[in-house]
Amino acid sequence: MTPGTSVRTPTDTKNLQAEHITMSAPEWNAFVRAIRDDAL
């Protein structure tokens, strides 16, 4: 993902971290891949 493709507020980041805690690793990896695909 190149910098600047998506803007994250501090709240967005906190929400992502909270979700990360409740997700299993495979779910998190799929989630991150989806974000990367979105950003391309």
TITILUM-333672 format. One line per 4 residues: number of its first residue (from 1); for each residue z, x, y negated of C-alpha. Coordinates in steps of 0.5 Angstrom, whole numbers, plus 500, padded with zeros to 3 digits. Layout:
TITILUM-333672
NUM> Z,X,Y; ... $
***
This chain:
TITILUM-333672
1> 500,500,500; 498,503,493; 503,503,488; 502,497,483 $
5> 499,492,488; 505,488,488; 511,487,483; 518,486,486 $
9> 524,484,482; 530,487,483; 532,480,486; 526,480,491 $
13> 528,487,493; 535,484,495; 532,478,499; 528,483,503 $
17> 534,487,505; 538,481,506; 532,478,511; 531,485,514 $
21> 538,485,516; 537,478,520; 530,480,523; 529,484,529 $
25> 525,491,529; 519,488,532; 519,482,527; 521,487,521 $
29> 515,491,523; 510,485,523; 513,483,516; 511,489,513 $
33> 504,489,516; 503,483,513; 505,485,507; 501,491,507 $
37> 495,487,509; 496,482,503; 496,488,499; 489,491,501 $
***
